[in-house]
Amino acid sequence: PQRFLIVIINWAYEDKCYYFSTDRKSWDDARTDCVGRGSHLMNAFYGSLVGTEIFWIGLNDIAAEGVWEWTDGSTFLPFLAYWKPGNPDNWEDNEDCGEVVGGEKGQWNDDVCTSLRKFISELSCQHWSASILICVDYLFIYLFN
């Protein structure tokens, strides 16, 4: 039987596809939404593609305060961090989730995980051996044998 996965994206770079949500969710609900799409919250976002919006990314220190990690399990490298000046600050001992802040040149901020934010999902297309790739606007359908 043939299997398929439908992925809606609105931006691509190299071998990655990205979904910039239009709805707002808590960080955990955003993470769950991404997993449901076969992806994860975005890693290491730098730049101004977010305009003036704020989006959740896959950065968090939920397991241990001050020990930042990515939701996909990749290593967090502090020297590559793009924090806003003075961050992460764990304001009121309650900020464990990372976001990218468009009005701050795409720099990162730590925020309360229950805040409702848009989010960015990241999908690596190189993990699939798709026999057919159909592109209609921003809808990609991957068919597998």
Secondary structure, 3 states (H helix, E strand, C coil): CCEEEEEECCEEECCEEEEECCCCECHHHHHHHHHHCCCEECCCCCCCCCCCCEEEEEEECCCCCCCCEECCCCCCCHHHCCECCCCCCCHHHCCCEEEEEHHHCCEEEEECCCCCEEEEEEEEHHHCCCCEEEEECCEEEEEEC
